[in-house]
Every structure is written in C-alpha cells, then in structure tokens.
Amino acid sequence: MTEGHLFLPQYSIDRMKTAGLPLWATELTAHDHDQTVKANTYEDMLWMLFGTPEVEGIALFAPWDHGIQRPDGALWVGPNLEVSVI
C-alpha cells in the first residue's frame, strides 16, 4: 500500500464535516487479493472513521466471499466462513 492511501477519504470526510450533519460510512470495502494488505487497509479506514466524532455509524459491506460481485473484498472466505484477514 502506498503512503497517503487515505488522503482522499480523509479529505472527503473533512469536507463533509463542514456541513455540520452526522456522517455514516456505508458499504465500506477494501479490495485486494493479498489478505495482509486488505487487513491493513480495513484497519486504517476504521481507525480514521472511529477517530472522527462526526461519524455516527459504519457499515461493512460484503463480509463473505459467496454471492458477492467482488470476492477480493471479503472479510470471510470459504464455505465455513473462515476469517481471512486476522
């Protein structure tokens, strides 16, 4: 992952905060075939979001690789819901 990969999401959050409205992060996904990179991306995004008081809710999208359009974003893989990013 390149340094500064969260610049645009943080910039967007900072801009939206100026409206003074509560924010929700919905359909949060991180796509990568490398499970370590994906885990680090999720961790970075969640730290950023939980560290923003204006964010009142976070919804993870597509946690299981079955039946989703992009399985490389799944947190759980396989028929037994094996955790893939921890």
Secondary structure as the mmCIF struct_conf table of DSSP 4:
data_model
#
loop_
_struct_conf.conf_type_id
_struct_conf.id
_struct_conf.beg_label_comp_id
_struct_conf.beg_label_asym_id
_struct_conf.beg_label_seq_id
_struct_conf.end_label_comp_id
_struct_conf.end_label_asym_id
_struct_conf.end_label_seq_id
TURN_TY1_P TURN_TY1_P1 GLU A 3 LEU A 6
HELX_RH_AL_P HELX_RH_AL_P1 PHE A 7 LYS A 17
TURN_TY1_P TURN_TY1_P2 THR A 18 GLY A 20
STRN STRN1 LEU A 23 LEU A 28
BEND BEND1 HIS A 33 ASP A 34
HELX_RH_AL_P HELX_RH_AL_P2 GLN A 35 PHE A 50
TURN_TY1_P TURN_TY1_P3 GLY A 51 GLY A 51
TURN_TY1_P TURN_TY1_P4 PRO A 53 GLU A 54
STRN STRN2 VAL A 55 LEU A 60
STRN STRN3 TRP A 64 TRP A 64
BEND BEND2 ASP A 65 ASP A 65
TURN_TY1_P TURN_TY1_P5 HIS A 66 GLY A 67
BEND BEND3 GLN A 69 GLN A 69
HELX_RH_3T_P HELX_RH_3T_P1 PRO A 71 GLY A 73
BEND BEND4 LEU A 75 LEU A 75
STRN STRN4 TRP A 76 VAL A 77
TURN_TY1_P TURN_TY1_P6 GLY A 78 LEU A 81
STRN STRN5 GLU A 82 VAL A 83
BEND BEND5 SER A 84 SER A 84
#
